[in-house]
Structure formats: structure tokens, C-alpha cells
Amino acid sequence: MYTIDFAMTLFVNGVITGSVYVLVAMGLTLIFGILHVVNFAHGEFYMLGGYFGIVAVMYSGMPLLAALLVCMVLIALIGMLAERLVFRPIRGRDPTDSIISSFGLAVAMQNAALLVFGPQPQIIRTEMARVTFSIFGVFMTLQRAIIPIIAAVLVIVFHLVLRYTWTGRALRAVAQHPTVATLSGVDVNRVALATFAIGAALAAGAGVMMSSVFMVQPAVGNTIALKAFTVVILGGMGNIYGAVAAGLLLGIVESFVSGYISNEAREIVGFALVILVLMVQPSGLFSFGKAVDRA
Amino acid sequence: MKHWSRVLGAAAVAVGLAGTAMAADPVKVGVILPLSGPSSLAGSEVIQGVRLAAEEANAAGGVLGGRQIELVVEDDESSPTKGATAARKLIEQDGVVAIVGTYNSAVAMSALKVAAEAKIPMTSGGSTSVGVTDMNEPGNPWFFRAFPGSDQQGSESGLDTVNVLGAKRLAVVHDNSSYGNSLADMFAEVTKANGAEIIARESYNAGEQDFYAMLTKLGALKPEAVYLAGLVGDGANIVRQASEMGIQTQFVGSGSMMTDKFIELTGPASEGFAVSSMFEPDTPNEHGAAFAKRFKERWGVNANVHSALGYDSMAVLAKAIDRAGSTDGTAIRDAMMKSGDVPLVQGPPGTTASYDEKGSVNFNIGMAIVKDGKRQLQPF
């Protein structure tokens, strides 16, 4: 049982799960790093991504990749709406205000989903789920194999935006020093909108892809949000590249613990790691090379 | 003079109003079910059965000499805290005479503590764990379950797996709930006593999505059959992911996976899936078949085990309230215990609500196997 194939399968499964953690955690850490908002409603962008994906693919017959783009754009707009209506009015106030508001937003979005889509779990069915192949002893469906690939593309696009576009530069400037950024002509309101748009779109992308593998129901954001928070703390609050590394790491560690120890122990590992990191190195596992946004 | 007549008139009107209010005064019955959260799918099916039973009782003249049954519904969101709060609210504020509920066993336990203290009888809205009926003092139950508990379900599934399906190398996968644990314990105990071997036992948190790592391990161990004790969505995820990974084994599911939704969510991977079955729309139980027909007319969807148990719980309760001759909790409870002549829609033909001293009804749980996308009741 403890063969190379077994370990490889666990590794690949870990990478797939981990790449979803990465997408959700990146947005979460971005919003925290730039706006200092701890967004407890972030899992709900993932949940909406799942539902929008189902509507686009199952009811409108869109191909999965087109659905992915459309859903990301739509949910980016919803993210901007959340920023404008919920977070902007309380910006600059006590941080607990935004935490409580984001909790409220999460509850509102979950119940809206419950009203619109009902309590039944739903799933996208595509032909790709039936295309299976075996590589290096790992049995895989095409549906799942494309997840880390799409995630990698999204991470690279996001990196390029952050590095080379005006918006990206503005985002980094606000993260470093909001006052100076404002003095230099950066519109903080626009940056806040862009931050939420990007964060929501990344989570939605993860949601669309996962709705073809897992099931979507209104409370599905809770679990993924917890994982994303774990990743954000492991990677360092506000550290985007830390979140990428920590997300993959968490996915792989969970997979190996589940395979070699027990599935029960899997949930414990992530949180034990978090407590350890908070005690030993509160700035995160990857704090040596401080990331762009807060350098 | 004028003053007097006005007072008298007002008094007469008041008495008249009070009189009509008395005759039409509804009997309030509380319903606690998970209508949002992880078990909301099951909760929404159970409540359709409960509503149909209450409507039928009302159409047939109500209870206690023409009083209508009024349902007061509370959502417990599968949370034990919310369940206890809901029970307290129903009893203290709404003044319900009995409670139907709830689906999750852990939630039923915490609600039962409140109800038993207030001497208000409860009937199960799906909870199966013996943990709930074990809270009943033998001979003095406040919780009634119109179908067998996890001990009987787990042991029958175990016997069927070993003796009928012929599997000896078994794995058990269950969620970390009172329901999942109690079924898995019983299944393991019975199969081991019958010469089978449990080569792996894994658990997960209800609502978990990613079973690939766990299934990789199971795939490597190659069990002949895997018993799944958990909720319908999780079970569907496991069976589908196992098929994606090319794992070939006989899955045997617990009662909550006995719905068409399971087959829909699992897709072609559900072919050959075996599941405990207490009710099928084409049941040989005449009373059950008639119910299935009325249910379809009322709601436009097929009845399933959830709607059937909701119906039974409410129908038996309505009968007991009527027979109790009062809205007193203890009188209703005593009447519940004498329901041996009331037919149930669940179980084999002729099943009745003959509660044992711990408030459970025991009948033979069958097994259904999915063939061509439909569950087929097996003749054993």
C-alpha cells in the first residue's frame, strides 16, 4: 500500500486541493494587506462562483472556460458592490466594525443563495468528468487535472497585473503607505474597488472550477473560508506570495496526513500548524522575503 | 340605563367571541427541522410529509372534537444550541402540546432535554441514533421514533453485507456525528461477529468535500465492500469521487442516502449502490403506497423515506392527541404508547406504530440496490 504510486496520488490530490486554497487565500490576504479588512464573507464569493458556474454551464450551455471568465467578471462586480455598500462607509473606523459587517454580509449572502437556489446541493456535469487518464501511476479525470493549470494561469495573470499595470502599482502603493499614495495622486476609493474586484474574482474562479468536482450548497463558503484563513496566517497576513506557497503546502500536507495517518487527523493538522506559527513566527512561514505589497 | 345596556352588549359580544374562539381554538404542534444549513435538503423533505399529515387530519375534522392542528415551525440549522432554543420557544411562548423533530440526532438530544423537562412529547423528524432513545427512561419515554434506530439499521446492513452481498473484507466510513458513529459501531460489531474483517475505519466531518486522499488509501487497501454512514450529500461525493478514481468496490449506504437526490448527485456512479430502505414509493405496504399517491398529488414530487417518516411521525401524533382527549403533555404521551393499532407508511405491509418501552418502533429494514438509475427493493 505504501508505494510510490500511492504517494504520488496523494501528492497530486494535495496540489489540486491546494491550488483552490491558493486562489481563495490570495484574495483574502490582498484585501487584508491593502485595506486592512478581515473579510469573513470571502468564502461567499467562492460559493457564488459555484452557483454562477452551474447556471452558466448547466442552464445556459456555456463551455466551462467561457463560464469561468463570465462568472469571474460578474462576481468581481458583486465584490465592488460589497466594497461600495458595506466596507467603504465604515473605512477608517475600528477594525471590529469591518469584521462584524463582513460576518453580516456572509450571512446575508448565504441566505440569499438559500432563497434563490434552494438547499439542494448542486453540481456541474461536463464531459470532462468522464475523460480519465493515468499518468505516473496517478489515476485522474481531465476535470480535475485542469484545476491546478487554470489556477496557475490566474496566479500568473494576477502577478503581472500587480507588477506591470498602473492599477497594480496603485494597489502596492496604498498597501505600503496610504497617505503618501494619496498625496501622489492615487485614488484610494478606486484602489479599494479594484482590490475587492480582484479578490472576489479569484475566489469566484476557484468556485466555478470546484463546482464541477464538489457540490455547491449555500453554506459551502464556510469551510473554504476557514482554510483560506489558515493559509493566510501560515503565509503571513497580507503576503500574497506567502499565500501561494502556504496554500499548496496546506493542501499537500492535508492529503498526506489523510492518506498515511487518518482522515480525522487531517483537519487538526492545519489548525495545529496555525497555532504553532502564531507562537513561533507570527509574521508567517514566509516572512523572510517580505512580499511586494507591504515591503 | 343606556350605560348599562352598552356594558351588557359589550359583555355579550365578548362572551360570544370567546365562545367561538374556544371551538375554533387550534391545537398547536411544534415542528423543529433543519430548514437551512447542511441538512436542509432532508429537512425540507421531512416537513412536506409532516404538513400533509396535518392537512389530512384537519380535513378529516381535526382533533379533540373539531379543533384544527396548527403547525408552528422552527429552523434548527442542524445546531444543537438552536434546537434547544427552538424547543424552549415552542413550549414557553407558543404553548405547543407536542413537538415533531428533529433530523440531526445531536440536535434532537438537546431539544429532548428541554421537552422532557416540560413533559412535552417529541416524535422524531428523522433522527436515527439510539443515543436519543437511550435518553428515555425505559417505560417512561418522551421521545418517539416511528422507525428503527441506528442499532437495528447498522446491524441489518451488516448482516446483509456479509450474508447476502457476500463481502468479508470491509471498510467503514462515517461522519463524526452521533448518527454516523452509532451506525458504524453497530455495523463493525455485527460484521466482525459474523466472520468479516474491518480493514479500515475512517471518519470525516459532515459537509467535507474532498475525499480523494481518503479514497486513495481505501483504493490501495481494496475492500470488498465499504459501509457509508452519513448524510446524503457526503455519501454522494464519496461514491462519485471513488468512481472517478477507478475504485471498484460495493458501497453500502445508511438510510439517509435512500433518496433519488443521491442518485441524481452521484450520476452513473450510483449503479450497484446498496442502501438501507425503510420506504420506497412502490412499497408493498398498502398504506404506504396509498400515501405515496396522495403525496405526489399534493406536492408534485415522489415521496421518499424522509417525507414518509415525517408523515408517520405527524399522523401518529395527531391520532394520539385526539385519543388523549386533552392537550396535556402526559396524556398525549400515554396515548402515544398505545398506538399499536395505527398503521405506518414505512416498513413492510402491516407495520404499525407499536412503540417499545424506549419509544422505538422495530420493523424489518430492507435493502435496495440501484439499477438503471432506480432503487430496487431486494427481496430480503
Boltz contact constraints between the chains, C-beta under 6 A:
constraints:
  - contact:
      token1: [A, 1]
      token2: [B, 220]
      max_distance: 6.0
  - contact:
      token1: [A, 6]
      token2: [B, 220]
      max_distance: 6.0
  - contact:
      token1: [A, 9]
      token2: [B, 216]
      max_distance: 6.0
  - contact:
      token1: [A, 10]
      token2: [B, 213]
      max_distance: 6.0
  - contact:
      token1: [A, 10]
      token2: [B, 216]
      max_distance: 6.0
  - contact:
      token1: [A, 13]
      token2: [B, 212]
      max_distance: 6.0
  - contact:
      token1: [A, 13]
      token2: [B, 213]
      max_distance: 6.0
  - contact:
      token1: [A, 17]
      token2: [B, 210]
      max_distance: 6.0
  - contact:
      token1: [A, 114]
      token2: [B, 36]
      max_distance: 6.0
  - contact:
      token1: [A, 119]
      token2: [B, 40]
      max_distance: 6.0
  - contact:
      token1: [A, 119]
      token2: [B, 41]
      max_distance: 6.0
  - contact:
      token1: [A, 119]
      token2: [B, 44]
      max_distance: 6.0
  - contact:
      token1: [A, 120]
      token2: [B, 41]
      max_distance: 6.0
  - contact:
      token1: [A, 121]
      token2: [B, 233]
      max_distance: 6.0
  - contact:
      token1: [A, 139]
      token2: [B, 245]
      max_distance: 6.0
  - contact:
      token1: [A, 139]
      token2: [B, 246]
      max_distance: 6.0
  - contact:
      token1: [A, 141]
      token2: [B, 244]
      max_distance: 6.0
  - contact:
      token1: [A, 214]
      token2: [B, 209]
      max_distance: 6.0
  - contact:
      token1: [A, 215]
      token2: [B, 233]
      max_distance: 6.0
  - contact:
      token1: [A, 219]
      token2: [B, 37]
      max_distance: 6.0
  - contact:
      token1: [A, 255]
      token2: [B, 213]
      max_distance: 6.0
  - contact:
      token1: [A, 258]
      token2: [B, 213]
      max_distance: 6.0
  - contact:
      token1: [A, 258]
      token2: [B, 214]
      max_distance: 6.0
  - contact:
      token1: [A, 259]
      token2: [B, 213]
      max_distance: 6.0
  - contact:
      token1: [A, 259]
      token2: [B, 216]
      max_distance: 6.0
  - contact:
      token1: [A, 259]
      token2: [B, 217]
      max_distance: 6.0
  - contact:
      token1: [A, 263]
      token2: [B, 202]
      max_distance: 6.0
  - contact:
      token1: [A, 263]
      token2: [B, 204]
      max_distance: 6.0
  - contact:
      token1: [A, 263]
      token2: [B, 214]
      max_distance: 6.0
  - contact:
      token1: [A, 264]
      token2: [B, 203]
      max_distance: 6.0
